[in-house]
Amino acid sequence: MLSVGPYLREMRLRRGASFEEIARSTRVAQRYLVALEAEDFSQLPPPAFTRGFIRAYCQTLGESPEEALVLYEQ
């Protein structure tokens, strides 16, 4: 099973979206999006904000955030 970073990366690449597009749409800083995909959790804000970033990321790509959030919690 994938973890949250590769899951988000795969979703983004399937849609052909760039970090810039997602950052612009979600208003989440690009550095946080990169950190999410790299699973560099030390660069991310507290978990409540990170869960919000994951929700916004998935919704921007037209996907339900539920699976990504479960992967994040693991």
N, C-alpha and C positions, 0 to 999 in steps of 0.2 A: 504494500500500500504506500502511496506517496505521502510525503509530509506536506505541510502547507506551502512552503516556498516553491518546490517543483510543481505542485498543483496549480498555483497561481500563474507561474511562468508558462506552463503548458496551455492554460486557458487563454492567456494574453497572446501567445504565439499563434494559436488556432484562429484567433480573431484578427490577427495581423495588426494589433495595436502596439503603439510605442509607449514608453514610459511618459513621454511628453504629453501624449493625448490623454492618458489616464489621469495624470497629474492635473491637467487643465480641467478635465471634466469633474474630478472629485474634489479639487482644491486641496489635495494631500500633496505635500512636498515630494518631489521626485526622489530625493534621497531616502525617504521612508519607504517608498515603493520598491526601490532597489534593495534596501535592507530586508524588507519582507521576503522577497524572492530569494535572497541569499541566506535567509534565516539568521541574520545578524541581529538578534534580539537586543543586544546591548545598545544598538543605535536607535531603538524604537522607544517611544514614550510608554507610560504605564499601560498595562493590558486593556483597560477600558477604552482608551483611545485607539490602541492597535486593533481591537475588535471592530471599532467603527471604521477604521481604514479598510479592513478586510471586507466589511459589508459594502462600503462605497465602491471598492475595486470590483467586486463581483457584479454589483448592480450596473455599473458602467458597462460591463461586458455582456450584460443581459443574462446573467446566471444567478441562480439562487445562492446566497452566501452560506447556507446551512452546512454543507459538506466542508467548506473551507474553514468555518468556525470550529467544527468538530476536530479537524486536523490540527488547527492551532492550539486547541485545548489539550491535545495529546502531547 
